[in-house]
Amino acid sequence: MARPGEYLTGVSSDAGIEIWGKRLQLLKEAVPSKARFAYVGVQLKRQGATRHAIESAAQQLGLSVKGVSIEEPSPEEYSRLSDALVEESPDAIVVTPGFDAGIVQLVANQRLPAIYPSRFYTGLGGLMAYGSDATETARQIANDVHQILGGVKPGDIPIYQATKFEFVINLKTANALGLNLPQSLLALADEVIE
């Protein structure tokens, strides 16, 4: 990644597989009395490393976790996901990437606390998000473009992997769910939406 060579460079917002443990930990802190979690994803069968990371982190935290997958974000698949969540009856949900805004509405209808992979979802009413800082990623992209336009070969520019992360809490959603989030968790947040 330090010297990709030829005409290759880039920016990755992927934080690595370890981020799933942190997301589960944050969600567990938000709902400490809950132990039955679900993780939802698009085509989870293709995401073996993600599934393994979530399940391993859940085991370390003493949580029960069940994966529920859809093929694509669509009204039909959201209906199927909703039915599956009613059947599983989790206490909280971890949302993996690949969903559109419809997942926030589905989770709100289920009245479940959830953590999402980016702040996009908290702006739509999601409870919490922990992921790479989109502003920092955009700055890095702009920096790469500036260097390339200045004559630097793309292959000489290291591929950037996210190092700055943000934790966002939507307090309105917490209140709507009847959650009294611990002050220690609120203090960790980079932003609290009131």
C-alpha positions as CSV (number, residue, x, y, z in Angstrom):
1,M,0.0,0.0,0.0
2,A,2.9,2.3,0.5
3,R,4.1,2.1,-3.1
4,P,1.3,0.7,-5.3
5,G,3.2,1.3,-8.5
6,E,2.2,2.1,-12.1
7,Y,-1.0,4.1,-12.2
8,L,-2.6,2.9,-9.0
9,T,-3.3,4.8,-5.8
10,G,-6.4,5.4,-3.8
11,V,-8.2,6.1,-0.6
12,S,-9.8,3.4,1.6
13,S,-12.5,4.3,4.1
14,D,-12.4,0.6,5.3
15,A,-11.2,0.6,8.9
16,G,-10.3,-3.0,8.9
17,I,-12.1,-6.0,10.4
18,E,-11.3,-4.9,14.0
19,I,-13.8,-2.1,13.9
20,W,-16.7,-4.6,14.4
21,G,-15.6,-5.3,17.9
22,K,-15.6,-1.6,18.7
23,R,-19.1,-1.2,17.2
24,L,-20.4,-4.0,19.3
25,Q,-18.7,-2.7,22.4
26,L,-20.3,0.7,21.9
27,L,-23.7,-0.7,21.3
28,K,-23.4,-2.9,24.4
29,E,-22.5,0.2,26.5
30,A,-25.6,1.9,25.2
31,V,-27.8,-1.1,26.2
32,P,-25.9,-2.8,29.0
33,S,-28.8,-5.0,30.2
34,K,-29.3,-6.5,26.7
35,A,-27.5,-9.6,25.5
36,R,-29.3,-10.8,22.3
37,F,-28.0,-8.9,19.3
38,A,-28.5,-9.3,15.5
39,Y,-26.3,-8.1,12.7
40,V,-27.9,-7.4,9.4
41,G,-26.2,-7.2,6.1
42,V,-26.5,-7.3,2.3
43,Q,-25.3,-10.7,1.0
44,L,-23.7,-11.7,4.2
45,K,-22.6,-15.1,2.8
46,R,-20.0,-13.2,0.7
47,Q,-18.8,-11.4,3.8
48,G,-17.2,-14.2,5.7
49,A,-14.5,-12.1,7.4
50,T,-17.2,-9.6,8.6
51,R,-19.4,-12.4,9.9
52,H,-16.5,-14.0,11.7
53,A,-15.3,-10.6,13.2
54,I,-18.8,-9.8,14.5
55,E,-19.4,-13.3,15.9
56,S,-16.0,-13.4,17.6
57,A,-16.4,-9.9,19.1
58,A,-19.9,-10.9,20.4
59,Q,-18.5,-14.0,22.0
60,Q,-15.8,-12.0,23.8
61,L,-18.5,-9.6,25.1
62,G,-20.7,-12.4,26.2
63,L,-23.4,-11.6,23.7
64,S,-25.6,-13.9,21.6
65,V,-25.6,-12.8,18.0
66,K,-27.5,-13.9,14.9
67,G,-26.9,-12.8,11.3
68,V,-29.8,-11.8,9.0
69,S,-29.0,-11.2,5.4
70,I,-30.8,-9.7,2.4
71,E,-29.9,-9.9,-1.3
72,E,-30.3,-6.1,-2.0
73,P,-31.9,-3.1,-0.4
74,S,-35.5,-3.2,-1.8
75,P,-39.0,-3.0,-0.4
76,E,-39.5,-6.7,-0.7
77,E,-36.2,-7.5,1.0
78,Y,-36.8,-5.0,3.7
79,S,-40.2,-6.7,4.4
80,R,-38.5,-10.1,4.6
81,L,-35.8,-8.6,6.9
82,S,-38.5,-7.1,9.1
83,D,-40.2,-10.5,9.4
84,A,-36.9,-12.2,10.2
85,L,-36.1,-9.6,12.9
86,V,-39.6,-10.1,14.5
87,E,-38.9,-13.9,14.5
88,E,-35.4,-13.5,16.0
89,S,-36.5,-10.8,18.5
90,P,-33.1,-9.3,19.1
91,D,-32.5,-6.6,21.8
92,A,-30.3,-4.5,19.4
93,I,-28.9,-4.5,15.9
94,V,-25.5,-4.0,14.3
95,V,-25.9,-2.8,10.6
96,T,-23.2,-3.6,8.1
97,P,-22.5,-1.5,5.0
98,G,-24.6,-1.7,1.8
99,F,-27.9,-0.5,3.0
100,D,-29.8,2.6,1.9
101,A,-31.9,4.9,4.0
102,G,-34.7,2.3,4.3
103,I,-32.8,0.4,7.0
104,V,-33.2,3.3,9.4
105,Q,-36.9,3.3,8.9
106,L,-37.1,-0.5,9.3
107,V,-35.1,-0.3,12.6
108,A,-37.2,2.6,13.9
109,N,-40.4,0.5,13.1
110,Q,-38.9,-2.4,15.1
111,R,-38.1,0.1,18.0
112,L,-34.6,-1.3,18.4
113,P,-31.3,0.4,19.2
114,A,-28.8,0.0,16.4
115,I,-25.3,1.0,15.5
116,Y,-24.5,1.9,11.8
117,P,-21.2,2.0,9.9
118,S,-21.4,5.8,9.1
119,R,-22.8,9.1,10.2
120,F,-25.1,9.1,7.2
121,Y,-27.5,6.9,9.1
122,T,-27.5,9.0,12.3
123,G,-28.5,12.0,10.2
124,L,-31.5,10.1,9.1
125,G,-32.5,9.1,12.6
126,G,-30.3,6.1,13.4
127,L,-29.2,5.8,17.0
128,M,-25.4,5.6,16.7
129,A,-22.7,5.3,14.1
130,Y,-19.0,4.5,14.3
131,G,-16.9,4.7,11.2
132,S,-14.2,6.5,9.3
133,D,-14.3,10.3,9.2
134,A,-15.8,11.2,5.8
135,T,-14.3,14.7,5.9
136,E,-10.8,13.3,6.5
137,T,-11.3,10.8,3.6
138,A,-12.4,13.6,1.3
139,R,-9.4,15.7,2.3
140,Q,-7.1,12.8,1.4
141,I,-8.8,12.4,-2.0
142,A,-8.4,16.1,-2.7
143,N,-4.7,15.8,-1.6
144,D,-4.1,12.9,-4.0
145,V,-5.7,14.7,-6.9
146,H,-3.6,17.8,-6.2
147,Q,-0.4,15.7,-6.2
148,I,-1.4,14.0,-9.4
149,L,-2.2,17.3,-11.2
150,G,1.1,18.5,-9.9
151,G,3.0,15.8,-11.7
152,V,3.4,13.1,-9.1
153,K,2.9,9.6,-10.6
154,P,-0.2,7.9,-9.0
155,G,1.9,4.8,-8.2
156,D,4.2,6.9,-6.0
157,I,1.4,8.1,-3.8
158,P,0.6,5.6,-1.0
159,I,-2.9,4.2,-0.7
160,Y,-4.5,5.9,2.2
161,Q,-6.3,3.8,4.8
162,A,-8.6,5.6,7.3
163,T,-7.0,6.4,10.6
164,K,-9.5,8.9,12.0
165,F,-12.9,7.6,13.1
166,E,-16.0,9.3,14.4
167,F,-18.6,8.2,16.9
168,V,-22.0,9.9,16.5
169,I,-25.0,9.6,18.7
170,N,-28.5,10.7,17.9
171,L,-30.0,11.7,21.2
172,K,-33.4,12.3,19.8
173,T,-33.5,8.7,18.7
174,A,-32.3,7.5,22.1
175,N,-35.1,9.5,23.8
176,A,-37.7,8.1,21.4
177,L,-36.5,4.6,22.3
178,G,-36.6,5.4,26.0
179,L,-32.9,4.9,26.4
180,N,-31.0,6.7,29.1
181,L,-27.5,6.5,27.6
182,P,-24.6,6.6,30.1
183,Q,-22.7,9.8,30.4
184,S,-19.5,7.9,29.8
185,L,-20.8,6.9,26.4
186,L,-22.0,10.4,25.5
187,A,-18.5,11.8,26.5
188,L,-16.9,9.4,23.9
189,A,-19.0,10.8,21.1
190,D,-17.5,13.2,18.5
191,E,-21.0,14.5,17.9
192,V,-24.3,14.3,19.7
193,I,-27.3,15.1,17.6
194,E,-29.9,16.8,19.8
